[in-house]
């Protein structure tokens, strides 16, 4: 048994070594972004992962495959499956081996292909990164499960400028400012006994500064910067339209109206706030 376990461990180390890659840009030179949602290219219909970059007000759009899009959406929506899917298994494997996904780097765009690197930290050497080559779509599917930081190269950000995207549907989850929202459907309104006159978007999850200010699942966001929000993409775009140097102003309802302000920067990563499948409240 011991020899068998040692053999498995050696095999895993060899796989990691074979996939190792030094980042093409230093992590300190990359830009922090927040995974907002999955959209579609309005011309080709191909899925896109949508990353929010607050400093420029731009979105980083990366083409991904259908399976990877579904993996990201499953995690955002906290959908459970009868058996672990590939990315869930990868996260469990990291944890079992004493590792943690610290951050995901989208560090280059070469010949039309985005390149990615996983920055893994081991409990024994938490300050020493272990870099593993990855497709950005797989790295992002892992990041949304673990709460890891996401960093992109300036060239990747530049390549996405002025590219359009559309929503997948009315019922998708969208995240900005550490707040994940869904449309306020009749079923959700009834489940929460919300007054008929309440309009806005329903919070299903909050972390970081948003949670510290009292935003939690079940809160309704009525407006951003004075503009009503009715569709999830309204929320995302109005947060991005916040003038540089200003905080986003949110009007929320949780039994009574309240106005709060939040910094538009990317919330700090916190592995303790990673998504736990099966805990979706609404």
N, C-alpha and C positions, 0 to 999 in steps of 0.2 A: 504493500500500500504506500509506504513512504517513497519507494523508488518511483512509483507511478505518479505521486503528487509532485515529486521533484522534476519528473519528466515533463509534466504539464507546465510547471512554472518556467522551466528552461525554454519550452516551446513558445510560451507567451513572450518571454524576453527577446527571443530571436525574431518574433514577428514585429515587436516594437522597434527593435534595432533596424530591421529591414525597411521599416516605414519612416525612419527618422529623417528629418529635413530641417536645416537651419532656416529661420525666417529670412525672407529676402529684404525685409526692412526691420529695423529694431522696433520692438513693441512700443517704446517711448515715442516713436515718430508716427504712430498710427492714431486714428481718431476713434473715440468711443461712440458707439451707437446703441440703440435700443431696438430689439426685435418687436415690430409693431403688429404685423399680420402677414397673411399670405394673400396675394392678389393675382390678377391675370393680366397678361399683355392684351390690350384691347384690339390689336391687329391680328396677332397669331393665335390668341387663346391659350398660350403657354403659361404655366404657373410661374409666379415671381414671389420671392420672399421680399418683404418691405421692411427696411431698416430705417429708423428715424435718427437723423443727425441734427441735434439742436443748434449747434453754433452757426451753421450756414443756412438752416431752415430747409435743407434739401432732404430728399429720400434717397437711400441707396437701394437700388433694385437689382437683384441677382436672379437670373434664370435658374430654375431648379426642375427636377423631374417630378412626375406625378406622385411617385411613391414617397419621395422626400417631402413633398408638399403635404401629403396626408399624414406623415409622421410628425411634422411640425404642428399641424392643426390638431392632431389627436392630443398632443401634450398641452397645447394652449386651452383646449376644451376639456382637458382632464378625462378623456374617454378611456375606459378600461377595455382590455381584450382578454379573452379566456386564457391565453398563454402569452408570455413576454414577447414583444416584438424586438427586432434587432437592436434598436437604439436603447431600449429599456435594458436589454441584456448587457450592452456595452457599459452602461452606467453602473449596473449591479456588479459587473466584473471589476471595474475600477475600484469600487468601494471594497470589494472582497480582498483585493490585492493591496489595500492601504493607500490608494491613490485618490486624487481629486482633480476634476477638470477645473483649472484655474481660470483660463480664458481661451477664447477662440480667435484666431487671427486670420483675417482675409487679407493677405499681404501682397498680392500681385494680380495683375491681369495680363496674361501672356497669350498671344495669338487667339484672342477672343475667349479664353478660358480663365475663370477665376481660380486662384490657388488659395488653399487654406492650411493652417497649422493648428494642431491642438497643443496647448501648453498645459501639461499635466504635472502636478506636484505630488510627491510622496511624503507620507507622514514622517519618515525617517530624515528627509532632507527637504523641508517645506520651502526653502528659498532657492532651490536648484530646479529649474524647469527641465522637463523631459519633453522635447518637441517631437510630434508625430504628424506626418503628412496626412492631409484629409481633403476630401471634396468639401467646399464651404457648406453645401446643403446638408451633409451629414454632420459637420461640426455645429451648425446652427440647430439641428434637431437635438443634438446633445446639450447645447447651451440652454435651450428652453426647458429642458428637464432638470438641469442642475443649478440654474441661476448664475452660470459663469458669465464673465464679462465678454463682450464682443467688440473687437477692434478691427477697423478697416484702413487700408492704405489710402492716402489722399488721391492717388491715381484711380482707385476703384470708385471713390466718391465722385470724382470728376466725370468718369465714364457714364455715370447714371443720370447726370443732370439733364433735365428736360425730357426724360423718358416718361411716358405716361403709364398709368396702371388703373385698373378698375377693381371694384370689390368682387369677391367670389359670390356673395349672396347676402341676404338681409340678416341672416342669423349667425354670422361669423363673429369671432372674438377679436377685438382690436385692443392693443395696449399702447399707452403713452403715459409718461410721468410715473410709471410704476403702477398704473391703474388699468385693469382689464375690464372692458365693458361689452355688453351685448344690447341688442334692441329690446325695448320694453314691450314685449308682446302681451296680448290679452291674457294668455295662460300665466305668464310671470306676474302680471299685475294682480290676477286673481289669487295666485299662490301666496303673494305677500300682502294681500288685502290693501293694495294701494288705492287711494282715491282716484276716481275716473278723470279728474282734472289734472292729475300729475302727468307731465310730459317730460321726456328726456331719455337718458340711457341708463341701464341698470349695471351697477358695479358687481362683478362676480369675484374679483380678487384685487387686493391692493398690497403694496409693500413699500418699504423705505419711508420717506418723508410723508407720502400720502397717507400711509397707515398711521403714522404718528399724529397726524392732524385729524384723525377720526374717520377717515374714509375706509369703509369695509364692505364686504358683500352685503347686498340689499340696499345700499345707498343709491339714490337717483341723482345723476348729474344733469342739471337742467340747462346750463349754458357755460360757454367758455369765452372769456373776454367780452362778455355782454351779448354774445350771439347764441341763440337757442341751438341745441343739438338734438336732432331727430334720428339721424343715421350714424352708424359707427364711424364712417369715413369723415363725417362732419367733425366729430371729436378729434380725430387724428389731424386733419388739415388745419383746424382752428388752433390746436396746440402749436403746430409748426408755424403758424402765422403770427405767433406772439412776437412783438417787436424785440429786437436784440437788446439785451441788458435788462429786460423787464420780466417779471414773474407772470405766469399764467394765472388768470383770475377765474376761479370756478364757483358757480353757484350750485349748491347741492341741497338735497332734501332727505332728511332722515327722521321724519316726525315733525320737523320744522325746517324752514329755510336757513341756510348758513352760507356765508361767503368766505372762501379761503384762497390763499395764494400759494403757488408752488413754483419752485425753481424749475426751469425747463431742461436742465441738464439731465444726463443719463443717470438714473439711480445707481447707487453703489451696489455692486454684486454682493450677495450674501447667500452662501450655500444653504444656510438654515432655512431660507425662504424658497427652496426649490419646490417645484410642483410635485404633489403627491397624487398620482392617479387614483381615481375613485372618490375624491373628496369634493367634486363639483357640487355646489350648494343649490344651484338653480338651473 
